[in-house]
Amino acid sequence: MSVRPFIAAIRFGLGPRLGEALPADPDAWLAAQIASPPPPPQGPSVAQMLLAREESQALNRAQAATPGGQRGPVIELVRAEALAWAERRLTTASPFHERWVDFWMNHFTASRRSGITAPLVGCMERDAIRAHLAGRFADMLWHVTLHPAMLTYLDNLGSIGPNSPAGQRARRGLNENLAREVLELHTLSPAGGYTQGDVQELAKILTGHSVVASGSNPGYIFRANAHEPGEKTLLGRRFGEGEGAAAQALAMLGTHAATYRHLAVKIARHFVADNPPAAAVRALETALRESNGSLPAAQRALVRLREAWEPPLSKFRTPQDHVLAACRATGAGAEQVVAGLAALGQTLWTAPQPNGWSDLAADWIGPEAMMRRVDWNYTLAGRLARVEPAAVAEAALGPLARAETVTEMRRAGAVRDALTLLFSSPEFAHR
Amino acid sequence: MSAPHASFAPGRRGFLLGLAATLALGNVRAAFAQLPGERRLVVVVLRGAMDGLHVVPPYGDPGLAALRAEHAMAEPGREGGALDLGGRFGLHPALAGLHAMYAANEALVLHAVAGPYRSRSHFEAQDLLESGATERLTSGWLNRALQALPNSGGARAGLAVGTGVPLLLRGPVPVGSYAPPGLARPSEELIHRIQALQAADPRLGPVFAEGMRARGFADQTIGGRDRAPDRFNFPRLAAAAARLLAEANGPRVAVLEIGGWDTHAAQAARIAGPLRALDDGLKEMKAGLGPHWARTAVLVVTEFGRTARFNGNQGTDHGTGGVAFLVGGAVAGGRVLADWPGLAGANLLENRDLQPTRDLRSLAKGLLRDHLRLPERAVAQAFPDSAAAAPQSGLLRA
C-alpha cells in the first residue's frame, strides 16, 4: 500500500484505526473533512455546569465532616466530558477535524487546573471552538475570549475598571491577565510589537465581561458598573466605551497581520515540523491573510503543503497523540484513553500554563518520560482483548513499520510483548 | 509497587456474583473462577516456550551430551549439576522447591509432551494451547469446562467481559477483570529489545538509554542478570492467588501467567530468573493454601519446547516436544511420566525437536475428569475433536 494514506491518517488524523480501511484518496478524504465537518456533539451547557457545581458545593458543605475530596454531580459531568472526548476521538470518521479542534483548544488553553473553569472547558470546545471552525479566526477569538471558561481561567472576573462605579466603591482595579494572554498567546505574539500600554488598554476594554457563577441563571454577564468608562487606545486605534468595544478590539487583533504570522507558525509547527520550513509558514500566512482569516482556507493551504507529506514522520507524538494512536490501533476503549493521558502526564485540558501543551519534541522526550511511556504501552498491551500483533502493526503503520520492528515483534514470546515493542518503536513514536 | 490486591476476596462483587476475576502484577497475571466444592485447580502458563530439555535434562540419554555438548547441564552430584529425579532425568537446580515437592510425592514431571498443533509461532501456539483445539477458538478450554458447572450461569448478565483475562479463561462464562492501579513494568529482556529498536533513532535512542540507566538497567542488549520484575512479581501474585483460593467462598480455579522463557540467546543465564520465580511461586502457592493444598492440583504448561540443539547465540529456537509439571497435594507425584522417544538424530522430529509422545490435552482432560469431577460431556465440550487424546488416568492420589 502506498504511504500517502498512512501519512494522512497519522500526520493529519489521530492514527489509523484497527479494522477501518484507510482513505483510498487521502486528499479527497481531507478535503471532505474541511468542506463538511461533523456537527458539534451535544453536551451540558455553561448554565447546567455551573448549577451542578453549586449543587456539588452545597453537598460538600453539608458533608464537610466527611473526609474525601470533591463530590457531587459536577465531578460526574466532568468525567463524562472526558470520556465523551475520548470516545469521539476513538470513533470519529473525521479525525483531521478532531485534531484541528484540539489544536485550537490548545491554542486557546483554558485549564481545568483552575477550579471554576474546570467544568466549563468542554462547553468552550463546543460553543466557541467547534461553532466557529467553519468561519474566520477573528470570530473564534471573540467567542473564546468572552467565553465563561476563558473569562474565569484568565481572571477577568476580578478585573474592575478603576474609574467604574464598582471600582470606585471597592477601590479595586484592573487584572491584566486576559488582555496580556490575548495579545501574547492568542493573537499578535510578542513579535507583533505591542506595549505594556496596549495590554492595559485592552484590559480596560475587557472590563465588565464577567460570569455569574451562582443563582438561577448562571453564565456570561456584562457588568456595566465594572466597565472602565471613557475611550481606550489600542495599537493606536481608538475604541469607545461600552460592551461592544471588546468585539471591535478583538476583530482588529484577530485580523492583524502579526496574528496571521503567529498562527501560521503554530499551525506549521503542529503539522509539519518543530522548526517549520519558512516556505510552509509563508504559505499558511498568505492563505490566512488573503482569506481574511478563514480557517477552512488555512486547512486547505495546510494539506497542500508539500512539506507536510514528506516522510519520514518527524513530529514526536505527545502523550495525547500516543495514547490515542495506540488505543485506535488496538480497539481499546475511552477509559483506557483517559487513564493513559493521566498516566503519561497530559491529563485532558489540564495544561499547566495558559500557553498550553508544548508542540516541541524536546519538551516531551525525557528519560523517565520515555520509560513511563514503555510502562504504559506494556500495561495497555496487557489489558487488551486478544488482538493479532501483526494486524495491529499493519493497521497502525503499514509500510512505515521498519523491518527491525516487525522482526522483533515476530520473535517476541507473547502477544503482550509484541504489542509493547510496536508501541515502543521509534516509528510509532512519531507522526 | 504496591502489594498484590489480595483483598480482592469474598464479599467483593465479582465473587458474590459467582464470576471469575483477574489480578495482575507486572509481567504476570492471574485470573480466577468459582467452582462448587473444595478442589482447587491452578493453571500456570509459561509464555514464550520453556526449554524442557534444559529444565528437565534427560541425562540418562547419551544423545543429550551429543546434541548439547558443553551446553548440557552437569549430571546430578556434580558441581552446579541437576537435581536428580530418579536416575534418568534431572531437574534444574533453580527449581529446588519443586524438587522438594517431588521428593514428597507432590510433583509429577511430564516429558516429551506437546499440544496437538505443530505451530512454531508463539502466538498461534499459545492460542491453540489455551483454546484446547487444533484451530483457534475465541474461548478457552477452561472456560468451556466451567460452563458445565451448576453455578456458573446465574449471574451472567450485566458484567463487562474483562480485557485482561487470558484466552484460557475466556468464553461464554462471563469473566470480570481486575488490574492493580498504576503502570506495570516490562521485564529487563523486553526493555533491552526496545532499546535495540530505539537505538536506530538518533533523537530517541540516547534519551531512552539514559532512562534505562536511571532505572538501573545495564546499557547492553545481552545480559544475564537476574533483575526482571517477574522474579519478584510472580511469587507475590502466586501468594495472593493462594490466599484467595484458600478462602471459604473464594474462587476454586485460577490461571497464572509468567513470561521470560523465549531464550533465543544466553539461555543458561536468562532462564534462571524465570525458573526461580516459578519455583518461589509454587512454594508460595503451597504455603498460602495451607490445608487446602491437599485438594489442589497445579498444572504448569508452555506452548511448545525448543530445539534440541543450541543455536549460535548460546540459545535455542522454537521447537516442539517439551515439559509440563503437575504439582499439588492432590497429585500422585514423585515420578517422571514420559514415553521417552530418545534423542538420537533419527528420533528427533524433523531432525531438530524433541519428538512429542504425549498430548497435553490428555493431561488436562484427566484433570477435568478426575480432579474437578466434571461429567464426560463437559470434558468433551472443553476439548472438541479430541477423541484421540483420551483422559490420562492416575494423575491424582486415590
Interface residues (C-beta under 8 A of the other chain):
Chain A: F316 A343 A361 I365 G366 P367 E368 A369 M370 M371 R372 V374 D375 W376 Y378 T379 G382 R383 L384 A385 R386 E388 P389 R402 E404 T405 E408 R411 A412 G413 A414 V415 R416 D417 A418 T420 L421 S424 S425 P426 A429
Chain B: A24 N27 R29 R47 G48 A49 H122 F123 Q126 D127 T138 V161 T163 G164 L167 R170 S177 A179 L183 A184 R185 P186 L190 I191 R193 I194 A196 L197 Q198 A200 D201 R203 L204 G205 V207 F208 E210 G211 M212 R213 A214 R215 G259 G260 W261 D262 H264
